[in-house]
C-alpha cells in the first residue's frame, strides 16, 4: 500500500483495528497496525510539506435539475387542469 491514497491506507488500518478488537491473531495484527500507522504518518507529513495546489480548472456541480424531459404522469395530468373550460 506504500504510495497509495490516504483512503486506501485508512481502510486497511480500520480493518486491522477491527480484527484487533476481536483479538484475532493479535501479534500479526499489531505489527500490521504499526506498519500502516507509520506509513499513514509519513503520507500525512508529505502532504503537509507540499505547496498550496491551485487547480487549473474547477468543476462545480450543484445537483439542481434545470429541466426534466420526462415528467411524471401526475405532473402531465395537472398541466391541463387550468386550461379546461
N, C-alpha and C positions, 0 to 999 in steps of 0.2 A: 504493500500500500504506500510505500515511500514515493513521494512526488505526486500523489493523487490529491483529490479535493478534500477540503476540511470535512465535508459531509460524509465522504466515504470513511474517513478515519473515525468520526463520531459514531457512525452506525455500528461499526465493528466494536468500538470501545463500549458502547451501550450494551451490545450483546454479551460481551465478556463480563461486564458488570452484573448482568442478569444471571449468568452462569455462576458468578462468584456468590451471589445471594443464595443460589440453590446449592452451594457447596459442591459443585461439580468439578472434580479434578482440580482442587484449589492450587496445587503447586504449579500447574501449567497455566491456569487462568491468571494467576498473579503475575507470572512472567509476561504473558501477553498484554495485560493491562499496563504494566510498567513500560514495555516497549512502545505501545501505542500512545501512551501519555507523553512519553519523551518525543515521539515523532510529531504529535499534535502541538506540543510546546514549541518545537523547532519550526513548525509550519506557521504558527501564530507570530513568532518572533520575526520570521522572514517577511510576513505580510506587514508587520508594524514598521519595518525599515524601508518599505517601498515608498517611493514618492507618490504624491497625490496623482491619481489617474483621472484624466478628463476624457471621456469618450468623444469620438468624432461625430457620432450620430446617436440619437436617442429616440426610442420608440415609446410613445405614450398611448396606452390603451385604457379607456375609461370603462368599457363594458356596457355602455348605453346603446341600445338598439335604435338606430335612427329611423329606419323604415323596415317594416315587416312585410315581406312579399306575400307570405302565406298567412292569412288571418284565420282565426278560429271561426267555426260556424256561428257561434254566439255573436261575435263582432259583426260578421256579414249580415246576420239577421237584424241587428239593431240599426244598421246604417239606413235602411229604407223605411223605418218606422215613422219618422217625422215627415216624409215626403208624401205619404198616402193621404188622399182627400176623401 
